[in-house]
Amino acid sequence: MKRAALYLRVSTVDQHPETQLHDLEQMAAQRGLEIVERYTDHGVSGIRVRRPALDKMMSDAHRGRFDVVLVWACDRLARSTKHFLEVLDQLGRLNIEFISFREQLDTGGALGRAVVVIISAIAELERSLIVERVRAGMRRAKLEGRHIGRLPLDLDRDAIRRDRARGMSLGQLAKAYRVSRTTIRRVLKPSTTPMLKGVVQTGFAGFAKS
């Protein structure tokens, strides 16, 4: 008999996971699965990166405590398509099946694995389209003569050097000119003129003997 872990999540504290729990327990019974652990994130938003119960479940997954993960819906598990695929990838590497009650998604079967591949392809296509739109926008802005990226700082470099010579500290200068200390250091850094290659040095040895 395969060991199953149930993952439940509700977004607000006034919601209750009993409905999810009832459906998942019924599904586990129908499939002949032994429930070994129930993980519940109560009052935790789906967009939060850190979720105590989910983190504990993934930690137990690496310890081999169960063979199947059951969730009520895919959006209960992950905060985004990317996160969803990352979790499925981790479970797949550990040979742990994933089953979703609402979507009837089961990675233990060929159809479920095919659906995951399709979701991955769609997510990759979406990322590619976003990157292409950004690049197209940057090209258009460049052709129109618009500046791309952060605007250069308009600093009175001579004034900064004068204030430094008067004894102002780096912190005082940064505060006065509303920039970082790193920027102040960059302004105060002396410019060095590179040595020109190929310059012939002259000296007494360069004169021919008379």
C-alpha positions as CSV (number, residue, x, y, z in Angstrom):
1,M,0.0,0.0,0.0
2,K,1.3,3.4,-1.0
3,R,1.8,6.0,1.7
4,A,0.1,9.4,1.0
5,A,0.6,12.9,2.3
6,L,-2.2,15.4,2.2
7,Y,-1.5,19.1,1.7
8,L,-4.2,21.6,2.6
9,R,-4.1,25.4,2.5
10,V,-6.7,28.1,3.3
11,S,-5.9,31.8,2.7
12,T,-7.6,33.4,5.7
13,V,-7.9,32.4,9.3
14,D,-11.7,32.4,9.2
15,Q,-11.7,29.7,6.5
16,H,-11.6,26.0,7.4
17,P,-9.8,23.2,5.5
18,E,-12.3,20.5,6.5
19,T,-13.9,20.5,3.0
20,Q,-10.6,19.9,1.4
21,L,-9.7,17.3,4.0
22,H,-12.9,15.3,3.5
23,D,-12.5,15.2,-0.3
24,L,-8.8,14.1,-0.1
25,E,-9.5,11.5,2.6
26,Q,-12.3,10.1,0.4
27,M,-10.0,10.1,-2.7
28,A,-7.2,8.3,-0.7
29,A,-9.7,5.6,0.4
30,Q,-10.9,5.0,-3.1
31,R,-7.4,4.6,-4.4
32,G,-6.3,2.4,-1.5
33,L,-3.7,4.9,-0.2
34,E,-2.6,5.0,3.4
35,I,-2.5,8.5,4.8
36,V,0.6,9.0,6.9
37,E,0.6,12.8,7.3
38,R,-1.5,15.8,6.9
39,Y,0.1,19.2,6.3
40,T,-2.0,22.3,6.7
41,D,-1.1,26.0,6.1
42,H,-3.9,27.8,7.8
43,G,-4.4,31.5,7.0
44,V,-1.4,31.6,4.6
45,S,-1.7,33.4,1.3
46,G,-0.8,31.6,-1.9
47,I,1.7,34.3,-2.9
48,R,3.9,33.9,0.2
49,V,7.2,32.4,-0.5
50,R,7.6,30.8,2.9
51,R,4.9,28.4,4.0
52,P,5.6,26.3,7.2
53,A,3.5,23.2,6.3
54,L,4.7,23.1,2.7
55,D,8.3,23.5,3.7
56,K,7.8,20.7,6.3
57,M,6.2,18.5,3.6
58,M,9.0,19.0,1.1
59,S,11.6,18.3,3.9
60,D,9.8,15.0,4.7
61,A,9.6,14.2,1.0
62,H,13.4,14.1,0.9
63,R,13.4,11.8,3.9
64,G,11.1,9.4,1.9
65,R,8.2,9.5,4.4
66,F,5.5,9.1,1.7
67,D,5.0,8.0,-1.9
68,V,2.1,10.2,-3.1
69,V,1.1,13.8,-2.4
70,L,-2.6,14.7,-2.6
71,V,-3.9,18.3,-2.9
72,W,-7.4,19.6,-3.3
73,A,-6.4,21.9,-6.2
74,C,-3.1,22.9,-7.9
75,D,-3.4,26.5,-6.7
76,R,-3.5,25.3,-3.1
77,L,0.0,24.0,-3.6
78,A,1.9,26.7,-5.5
79,R,1.9,30.4,-5.8
80,S,2.6,30.5,-9.5
81,T,3.0,28.2,-12.6
82,K,6.8,28.4,-12.1
83,H,6.6,27.5,-8.5
84,F,4.1,24.7,-9.3
85,L,6.5,23.2,-11.9
86,E,9.4,23.5,-9.5
87,V,7.5,21.5,-6.8
88,L,6.5,18.9,-9.3
89,D,10.0,18.6,-10.5
90,Q,11.3,18.0,-7.0
91,L,8.6,15.4,-6.3
92,G,9.4,13.7,-9.6
93,R,13.1,13.5,-8.8
94,L,12.1,11.8,-5.5
95,N,9.8,9.4,-7.3
96,I,6.8,10.8,-5.5
97,E,3.5,11.0,-7.4
98,F,1.3,14.1,-7.4
99,I,-2.5,14.0,-7.4
100,S,-4.9,17.0,-7.6
101,F,-8.6,16.4,-6.7
102,R,-10.2,19.2,-8.6
103,E,-8.2,19.0,-11.8
104,Q,-8.0,15.2,-11.7
105,L,-4.3,15.5,-12.4
106,D,-2.3,12.4,-11.6
107,T,1.4,12.3,-12.5
108,G,1.4,8.5,-11.8
109,G,-0.3,8.0,-15.1
110,A,0.8,8.7,-18.7
111,L,-1.9,11.3,-19.2
112,G,-1.0,13.2,-16.0
113,R,2.7,13.2,-17.0
114,A,1.7,14.5,-20.5
115,V,-0.3,17.3,-18.9
116,V,2.7,18.4,-16.9
117,V,4.8,18.5,-20.0
118,I,2.1,20.7,-21.7
119,I,2.0,23.0,-18.7
120,S,5.8,23.3,-18.8
121,A,5.8,24.1,-22.5
122,I,3.1,26.8,-22.1
123,A,5.0,28.3,-19.2
124,E,8.2,28.4,-21.2
125,L,6.4,29.9,-24.1
126,E,4.9,32.6,-21.8
127,R,8.4,33.4,-20.5
128,S,9.8,33.7,-24.1
129,L,6.9,36.0,-25.1
130,I,7.5,38.3,-22.1
131,V,11.3,38.4,-22.9
132,E,10.6,39.2,-26.6
133,R,8.1,41.9,-25.7
134,V,10.6,43.6,-23.4
135,R,13.4,43.4,-26.0
136,A,11.0,44.8,-28.7
137,G,10.1,47.7,-26.3
138,M,13.8,48.5,-25.7
139,R,14.5,48.5,-29.4
140,R,11.6,50.8,-30.1
141,A,12.7,53.2,-27.3
142,K,16.2,53.2,-28.7
143,L,15.0,54.0,-32.2
144,E,12.8,56.8,-30.8
145,G,15.8,58.3,-29.0
146,R,14.5,57.6,-25.5
147,H,16.8,56.7,-22.7
148,I,16.8,53.1,-21.5
149,G,17.6,52.3,-17.9
150,R,18.5,54.5,-15.0
151,L,19.2,58.2,-15.6
152,P,22.8,59.3,-15.0
153,L,23.3,61.2,-11.7
154,D,23.5,64.9,-12.1
155,L,26.1,65.7,-9.5
156,D,28.2,68.8,-8.9
157,R,31.5,66.9,-8.7
158,D,33.6,70.1,-8.0
159,A,31.3,71.0,-5.1
160,I,31.7,67.5,-3.6
161,R,35.5,67.7,-3.8
162,R,35.4,71.2,-2.2
163,D,33.2,70.0,0.6
164,R,35.5,67.0,1.1
165,A,38.5,69.3,1.3
166,R,36.7,71.3,4.0
167,G,36.5,68.2,6.2
168,M,33.1,66.7,5.5
169,S,33.0,62.9,6.0
170,L,31.8,60.4,3.3
171,G,28.5,59.9,5.3
172,Q,27.9,63.6,5.5
173,L,28.5,64.1,1.8
174,A,26.3,61.1,0.9
175,K,23.5,62.6,3.0
176,A,24.0,66.1,1.7
177,Y,23.9,65.1,-2.0
178,R,21.4,62.2,-1.5
179,V,23.5,59.5,-2.9
180,S,25.3,56.5,-1.6
181,R,28.8,56.4,-0.1
182,T,29.9,54.3,-3.0
183,T,28.9,57.1,-5.4
184,I,30.8,59.7,-3.3
185,R,33.9,57.5,-3.3
186,R,33.6,57.2,-7.1
187,V,33.5,60.9,-7.5
188,L,36.4,61.5,-5.2
189,K,38.6,58.8,-6.8
190,P,41.5,60.4,-8.6
191,S,41.5,59.9,-12.3
192,T,44.6,58.3,-13.6
193,T,46.0,58.9,-17.1
194,P,47.1,55.6,-18.7
195,M,50.7,55.4,-19.9
196,L,50.9,55.6,-23.7
197,K,52.4,52.5,-25.2
198,G,55.2,52.9,-27.7
199,V,56.6,56.2,-26.3
200,V,60.4,56.3,-26.7
201,Q,62.1,57.2,-23.5
202,T,65.2,59.4,-24.1
203,G,68.3,59.7,-22.0
204,F,72.0,59.9,-22.1
205,A,72.1,56.3,-23.5
206,G,70.0,57.5,-26.5
207,F,72.8,59.8,-27.8
208,A,75.4,58.5,-30.1
209,K,78.9,58.8,-29.2
210,S,80.7,61.7,-30.9
